[in-house]
Amino acid sequence: MRDERKLEGRSRLVRYAAMAALPLVLAGCNVGPKYTVPAVPAPPAFKEALPAEYKSDSTWKPGQPNDAMPRGAWWTVFNDAQLNALEPQVETANQTLKQADANMRAAEAEVKVRNADRFPTFGIDPAVGSQRFSQSPYFNAAPSFPVTGSTTQYPVELNYQVDLWGQVRKNIAAGREETQASAADRVNILLSLQATLASDYLQLRTSDSLAHLLDATVVQYQEALRITTNRFNGGVSPKSDVTQAQTQLSAAKVLATNVHIQRAQYEHAIANLIGKSPAELTIPDSPLPTSAAPPVIPPGLPSELLERRPDIAAAERRAAEGNEAVGVAEAAFYPSVLLTGALGYASTAAVNSLFSPANAVYSLGPGIAFTFFDGGRRKGIRDEAYALFDRNSAAYKQTVLTGFQQVEDNLVALHTLTDEAAQQHDATLSAQESERIFNNRYVGGVDTYLQVITAQTTALNNEVNEIDILRRRMTGTVSLILALGGGWDRSQLPPQ
């Protein structure tokens, strides 16, 4: 009899072990589609031609992954000490970037939450209770044991859901994809903020150039007013010459005053980007010479754009995340296996005898759950997951196409502005010479002052336009660097 009981106990243990091992053997199963990166054909080269000086790889290259070297300090190509001092403050103090940092940390924490589903949960559920049975025959017969008593339980419980169809693994993988996407979002925000600061700073410096031009023009027009006033007092020129000179001078003063408003606003914007109030930042006056030229930025190949732009990396990672979500939705159509167990002590006697071997209790067994009907809930979730994957894939493709467009736009702008700058410089020299000639002819009594006014206006307009073209070339170069992804490379994303 004792041997039969031993055999029966061993047989029961074997059955339990087999039941417990079967889900573990099947745990390698996965459902759902295999992910492939959405295809976006990349042209062999950019369409827009570059001026000759842009064809040499001279001053700028995308950052290469190298732990021994700083990454992404692309603004140093402008060789401006003030800009080099301002740019690093964006990463340490900008509040918009801190929001992106928090989003990335939240995504990393979510992966930890999802990863916990891979492990069983342990817990204790102690309970102490008292009860009394009714002695009335109208309710039930009198029990054979005392009608009052107490029960003490001290179990340790275990619950574990087997990842039979890869639902947990795909959920974790989706969280990791979102973490990478959040990291790329952070880089994209940082790059955008850095580019905005560089653009604002370069516009501030061209505002200084314009202010110096207008201040010099005011001095020149004051001298012209003095000459016309003297000629009028001497009876050589009419009163209209004086009023025209005064009008010209006043208009130049208005322009000179207005440019200081723009300059102050750029400075305030820069302060905001580096996490300071405008009162905390003062940038010294520093005109940008009209002879200055933007640095050379070779664009590389269109296919390299897929590795260099953080917004493209973020969009691709979210497409991968959507694919994992499809697998999670598909797994809901399969049965789930749950292993549960409890081990502890239970007794109706005093607490000091609770942990007696005779009071030991346990339970162990697997369970299988399968939903036969849910009113179309799982199908709706699956259809939604497929739709979101299609949306993310289309968003990735559109981001790539937009990237190609932005590079081409800036290439054609820089190419055209390079030619335009040379043309404008010739026009400015001609206008300045015309102004000098007409002024001399007026002093000599050959021409009227109206022709001097016209020549002055034409010369000033050309000088202002030359500074504006320089501004557009500088900010266009920043825009091209931004469109190319700065010095970032997607290999810098956190590991999977």
Buried (B, 14 or more C-beta within 10 A) or exposed (E): EEEEEEEEEEEEEEEBEEBBEBBEEEBEEBBBEEBEEBEBEBEEEBEBEBBEEBEEEEBBEBBEEEEEEEBBBBBBBBEBEEBEEBBBBBBEEBEBBEEBBEBBEEBBEBBEEBBEBEEEEEEEEEEEEEEEBEEEEEEEEEEEEEEEBEEBBBBBBBEBBBBBBBBBBBBBBBBBBBBBBBBBBBBBBBBBBBBBBBBBBBBBBBBBBBBBBBBEBBEBBBEBBEBBBEBBEEEEBBEEBBBBBBEBBEBBBEBBEEBBEBBEBBBBBBBBBBBBEBEEBEBEEEBBEBEBEBBBBBBBEBEBBBBBBBBBBBBBBBBBBBBBBBBBBBBBEBEBBBBBBBBBBBBBBEEEEBEEEEBEEEEBEBEEEEEEEEEEEBEEBBEEBBEBBEEBBEBBBEBBEBBBEBBBBBBBBBBBBBEBBEEBBEBBEEBBEBBEBBBEBBEEEEBBBEBBBBBBBBBBEBBBBBBBBBBBBBBBBBBBBBBBBBBBBBEBBEEE
